[in-house]
């Protein structure tokens, strides 16, 4: 169920501008270490996902990310294929 919540949250994020804004504002207010993925998740993504009724843990999100990426080419290969233009994952866009 939590894996489903990860997918549902990502899908909702991609379509829901209000959710994107909530996450963007939370990301801008975050004063912690932005390189600490777990801290970013716990401070920004987890509370908003929980409020959306789509609760999942950092580890569950990592497992879902890993499962989704199995068999895919790595990021440097994708950049090469995309001519250096690559759309960023939803969670990276929080800090743009």
N, C-alpha and C positions, 0 to 999 in steps of 0.2 A: 504494500500500500504506500509506503513512504517513497519507493522508487516511482510509483505513479504520481505522487505529489510533486516530485522533482520535475517530471516531464510536464505536468499540468501547469506548474508555476512558470516554467520557462515559456510554454506556449502562451500563457496569459500575459507574461511580460512582453512578448513579441507583438501582441495585438493591442494591449491596453495602455494608452498614453498616460492615464492617471497613475497607474502602477509604475510606469517608467519614471514619472516625475517624483513619486514618493521615494523610489530607490535613489534617484539622482540627488534629491535633497538630503537624504540620510547619508549618502556617500560624501557629499560636500561638508556635512557637519561632523563627519568622522575624524577624530583627532589622533587615532591610534596609528600603529605601524601598518601602512597599506601593503607592505610585502608579506605580512602575516595573514595568509588566506583564511585561516581558522578564525582569527580575530575579526577580520572583515565580515566573514559570514555571520558570526555570532552577534555582531553589533548592528549589522545592516540587513542582511538577507533573512536571517531566522525570524526576527520579530515581525517583519512585514509578511513573510510567508505564513507565519502562524496566524496573524490577523486576517489573512485571506482564507484561512481554513485549510491550508496546504502545508502543514508542519512536516519538516524533515530535518535530519541532522546534517552536520558538515560531512561526516563519514558517508552517509547515504548519498549525499550530493556527489561526493568524490567517486563512489562506486558507480553511480548512474553515468557520470561523465566518462569514466573508464570504459564501461560497457558500450556506451555510444560511440566511442572512438576506436574500438577494436576493429582492425582491418582498414582503418583510414590511413592516408598518407600523413606525414608529420607536417608541422607548421611551415618549415622552410621549403618543403616541396610544394605546399599549397601556394606560398608566395610566388614561387617560380612559375607555377602553372597560371596563376592569376596576374602575371606580369607585374608583380610587386604590389598590386592592389588586392587587399584581402579584407573581407568584412569581419569585424571583430565579434567574438562571442558576446552574448547578452550580459554576462557578469563583468566583462572588461569595460563595456560601454559605461558602466557606472562612474568611472573615473575620467571620462573624457569631457 
